[in-house]
Amino acid sequence: MADSPGDRPARSGRWRAGTIFLILVLGILVPAGSIVMFVISVQEYRDAARSSYTQGHGVRRAARVISEHASTGKNPTSALTVRLSGPVNGHATTTVHIQGAPTYSPGAPVTVVVDRQDPGYAELPGAPYTSDGKWEAPLGIGLGLLLFTPCVIGVLYLNRWRTRRRVRRFLLR
């Protein structure tokens, strides 16, 4: 018989602090991370669609560089402010978005493709600012996180159920 407290396994029916912490992390941080990944995916998709539209349907114009703003880092980009040779939808200047870090001096001639819907946005012809596939990785990570969380929580509940079942068997012997 299992009458004395020494015969029972310790803490058989309670959650351990580490398990509670893990469930809180999986219940709060992982869904928050997946939401962030979905937002990044939507932004990347939107940028790729805009770049694709500009390359396919934009107005080609000659322009002169007014100024350049370059960013450095892992994925350097440049934004050129240019004066167009002819206005597009009433705009005589636009911002040209470029991947990489080319250097243009003020007054340099450049050919650009201006977005018809938003003349404040332009790209270099044949050089899209973003590629079509950049949105797929964040989407996959977000979906993976959402599918991973219930699996881990299910394993934790299953382990707890199996432990309780073993304890009951031990106590009923």
C-alpha positions in Angstrom: 0.0 0.0 0.0 1.0 3.6 -0.6 0.0 5.0 2.7 3.1 6.9 3.6 4.1 10.1 1.8 7.5 8.6 0.9 5.8 6.1 -1.4 4.3 8.7 -3.7 6.2 10.5 -6.4 6.7 14.2 -5.6 4.4 16.8 -7.2 2.4 14.3 -9.3 -0.6 16.5 -9.9 1.0 20.0 -10.2 2.6 21.8 -13.0 6.3 22.5 -12.6 7.4 26.1 -12.8 9.5 25.4 -16.0 6.5 23.9 -17.7 4.3 26.9 -16.8 6.9 29.2 -18.1 7.2 27.2 -21.3 3.5 27.3 -21.9 3.4 31.1 -21.3 6.3 31.6 -23.7 4.6 29.4 -26.3 1.2 31.0 -25.7 2.4 34.6 -25.8 5.8 35.1 -27.5 5.5 32.5 -30.3 2.1 33.9 -31.6 3.5 37.4 -31.3 6.5 36.3 -33.3 4.3 34.8 -36.0 2.2 37.9 -36.2 5.4 39.9 -36.7 6.4 37.5 -39.4 3.0 37.8 -41.1 3.3 41.7 -41.1 6.8 41.5 -42.6 5.5 39.1 -45.2 2.7 41.4 -46.2 5.0 44.4 -46.4 7.5 42.5 -48.5 4.7 41.3 -50.8 3.4 44.9 -51.1 6.8 46.3 -52.0 7.5 43.5 -54.5 4.1 44.2 -56.2 4.8 47.9 -56.3 8.2 47.3 -57.8 6.9 44.9 -60.4 4.1 47.4 -61.3 6.6 50.2 -61.7 8.9 48.2 -63.9 6.1 46.9 -66.1 3.8 50.0 -66.3 6.0 53.0 -65.3 6.8 56.1 -67.3 10.4 56.2 -68.5 12.0 59.6 -68.1 15.5 61.1 -68.3 16.4 62.9 -65.1 19.2 64.7 -63.3 20.3 63.8 -59.7 19.7 66.4 -57.1 20.9 64.5 -54.0 21.6 61.0 -52.8 20.8 59.3 -49.5 22.6 56.0 -49.0 22.2 53.5 -46.2 24.9 51.0 -45.3 24.7 47.6 -43.6 23.9 44.1 -44.7 21.6 45.2 -47.5 22.6 48.7 -48.5 20.2 50.9 -50.5 20.2 54.3 -52.0 17.5 56.9 -52.5 18.1 59.5 -55.2 16.2 62.7 -55.4 16.0 63.6 -59.1 14.5 66.3 -61.3 12.6 64.8 -64.2 13.0 66.0 -67.8 9.2 66.1 -68.1 6.6 66.1 -65.4 4.7 62.9 -64.6 1.1 63.6 -63.3 2.3 67.1 -62.4 5.4 66.0 -60.5 8.8 67.4 -61.6 10.8 65.6 -59.0 10.8 62.0 -57.7 12.7 59.6 -55.4 14.5 56.8 -57.2 14.9 53.6 -55.0 18.0 51.5 -55.7 19.2 48.2 -54.2 22.9 48.3 -53.5 25.0 51.4 -52.9 25.9 53.0 -56.2 27.2 56.5 -56.0 25.8 59.3 -58.1 27.0 62.9 -57.9 24.6 65.8 -58.1 23.8 66.8 -61.7 24.6 63.3 -63.0 22.2 62.1 -65.8 20.1 59.0 -65.1 17.2 57.3 -66.7 14.3 56.3 -64.4 11.0 54.5 -64.5 8.3 56.5 -62.6 5.3 54.9 -61.0 2.2 56.2 -62.8 0.0 55.9 -59.6 2.5 57.5 -57.3 4.9 59.8 -59.2 7.0 60.3 -56.0 8.3 56.7 -56.4 10.7 55.6 -59.1 13.3 52.9 -59.9 16.0 52.4 -62.4 14.8 50.6 -65.6 15.5 46.8 -65.3 16.6 47.1 -61.7 13.6 46.3 -59.4 14.0 47.5 -55.9 12.7 44.3 -54.3 12.3 40.8 -55.7 9.1 38.8 -55.8 10.4 36.0 -53.5 11.4 38.0 -50.4 7.9 37.7 -48.8 7.8 33.9 -48.8 10.4 33.2 -46.1 8.7 35.3 -43.4 5.3 33.8 -44.3 6.8 30.3 -44.0 8.4 31.1 -40.6 5.1 32.6 -39.4 3.2 29.5 -40.4 5.8 27.2 -38.9 5.6 29.0 -35.6 1.8 28.8 -35.6 1.9 25.0 -36.3 4.8 24.4 -33.9 3.1 25.9 -30.9 0.1 23.6 -30.6 2.3 20.5 -31.2 4.6 21.4 -28.3 1.7 22.3 -25.9 0.1 19.0 -26.9 3.2 17.0 -26.1 3.4 18.8 -22.7 -0.2 17.9 -21.9 0.3 14.3 -23.1 3.4 13.9 -20.9 1.4 15.3 -17.9 -1.5 12.9 -18.6 0.9 10.0 -18.9 2.6 10.9 -15.6 -0.8 11.2 -13.8 -1.8 7.8 -15.2 1.4 6.2 -13.9 0.9 7.7 -10.5 -2.7 6.4 -10.3 -1.5 2.9 -11.3 1.2 3.1 -8.6 -1.3 4.3 -6.0 -3.9 1.6 -6.8 -1.6 -1.3 -6.6 
